């Protein structure tokens, strides 16, 4: 399992919902949640998720998005 963190600039709550649904529909995704002080980081957990492709898709559909980190997810 890998953990992908993508920062997204959001203009409204509709954009937030759109970004969440785009991330959730990507193949291999198990969990999607918002993190960060401003709740502007999409955290995606799954197997075989294309991090660069997901970032590019969010950039096209929602707005400015940047890949923050990709790493191994460890269960607590």
Sine and cosine of phi, psi and omega as CSV:
sin_phi,cos_phi,sin_psi,cos_psi,sin_omega,cos_omega
0.00,0.00,0.61,-0.79,0.04,-1.00
-0.83,-0.56,0.45,-0.89,0.01,-1.00
-0.90,-0.43,0.83,-0.56,-0.02,-1.00
-0.89,-0.46,0.77,-0.64,0.04,-1.00
-0.89,-0.45,0.84,-0.55,0.00,-1.00
-0.82,-0.57,0.80,-0.60,0.06,-1.00
-1.00,0.02,0.76,-0.65,-0.03,-1.00
-0.81,-0.59,0.75,-0.67,0.10,-0.99
-0.99,0.12,0.88,-0.47,-0.06,-1.00
-0.95,-0.33,0.68,-0.73,0.00,-1.00
-0.99,-0.13,-0.47,0.88,-0.08,-1.00
-0.40,-0.91,0.10,-0.99,0.02,-1.00
-0.93,0.36,-0.48,0.88,0.05,-1.00
-0.90,0.43,-0.63,0.78,0.05,-1.00
-0.90,0.43,-0.61,0.79,0.03,-1.00
-0.89,0.46,-0.71,0.70,0.01,-1.00
-0.91,0.41,-0.63,0.78,0.02,-1.00
-0.90,0.43,-0.70,0.72,0.02,-1.00
-0.89,0.45,-0.65,0.76,0.01,-1.00
-0.90,0.44,-0.69,0.72,-0.02,-1.00
-0.93,0.36,-0.59,0.80,0.05,-1.00
-0.89,0.46,-0.72,0.70,0.00,-1.00
-0.91,0.41,-0.62,0.78,-0.04,-1.00
-0.94,0.35,-0.48,0.88,-0.05,-1.00
-0.99,0.12,-0.17,0.99,0.01,-1.00
-0.91,0.41,0.63,-0.78,-0.05,-1.00
-0.94,0.35,0.64,-0.76,0.02,-1.00
1.00,-0.01,-0.07,1.00,-0.05,-1.00
-0.99,0.16,0.75,-0.66,0.07,-1.00
-0.98,-0.22,-0.67,0.74,-0.08,-1.00
-0.65,-0.76,0.64,-0.77,0.09,-1.00
-0.74,-0.67,0.74,-0.67,0.05,-1.00
-0.49,-0.87,0.28,-0.96,0.03,-1.00
-0.99,-0.17,0.65,-0.76,0.06,-1.00
-0.65,-0.76,0.09,-1.00,0.05,-1.00
0.98,-0.21,0.28,-0.96,-0.03,-1.00
-0.89,0.46,-0.65,0.76,0.00,-1.00
-0.99,-0.14,0.12,0.99,-0.09,-1.00
0.82,0.57,0.73,0.68,-0.02,-1.00
-0.90,-0.45,0.22,0.97,0.05,-1.00
-0.93,-0.37,0.87,-0.49,0.08,-1.00
-1.00,0.06,0.83,-0.56,0.05,-1.00
-0.95,-0.32,0.87,-0.49,-0.03,-1.00
-0.91,-0.41,0.78,-0.63,0.03,-1.00
-0.86,-0.51,0.78,-0.63,-0.01,-1.00
0.02,-1.00,-0.07,-1.00,0.00,-1.00
-0.93,-0.38,0.76,-0.65,0.08,-1.00
0.93,0.37,0.48,0.88,0.01,-1.00
-0.99,0.12,0.74,-0.68,0.04,-1.00
-0.99,0.15,0.98,-0.17,-0.09,-1.00
-0.90,0.43,-0.70,0.71,-0.01,-1.00
-0.92,0.39,-0.64,0.77,0.02,-1.00
-0.91,0.41,-0.66,0.75,0.03,-1.00
-0.91,0.41,-0.67,0.74,0.04,-1.00
-0.88,0.47,-0.70,0.72,0.02,-1.00
-0.89,0.46,-0.67,0.74,0.02,-1.00
-0.90,0.43,-0.68,0.73,0.05,-1.00
-0.90,0.44,-0.61,0.79,0.02,-1.00
-0.90,0.44,-0.64,0.77,-0.01,-1.00
-0.95,0.33,-0.67,0.74,-0.16,-0.99
-1.00,0.00,-0.51,0.86,-0.14,-0.99
-0.91,-0.41,-0.71,0.70,-0.06,-1.00
0.49,-0.87,-0.38,-0.93,-0.05,-1.00
-0.86,0.51,0.83,-0.56,0.02,-1.00
-0.66,-0.75,0.65,-0.76,0.03,-1.00
-0.69,-0.72,0.68,-0.73,0.00,-1.00
-0.96,0.27,0.89,-0.46,-0.04,-1.00
-1.00,0.02,-0.76,0.65,-0.02,-1.00
-0.35,-0.94,0.45,-0.89,0.11,-0.99
-0.72,-0.69,0.80,-0.59,-0.01,-1.00
-0.40,-0.91,0.05,-1.00,0.02,-1.00
-0.98,0.22,0.71,-0.70,0.03,-1.00
-1.00,-0.08,0.78,-0.63,0.02,-1.00
-0.90,-0.43,0.80,-0.60,0.04,-1.00
-0.92,0.40,0.64,-0.77,-0.01,-1.00
-0.98,0.18,0.00,0.00,0.00,0.00
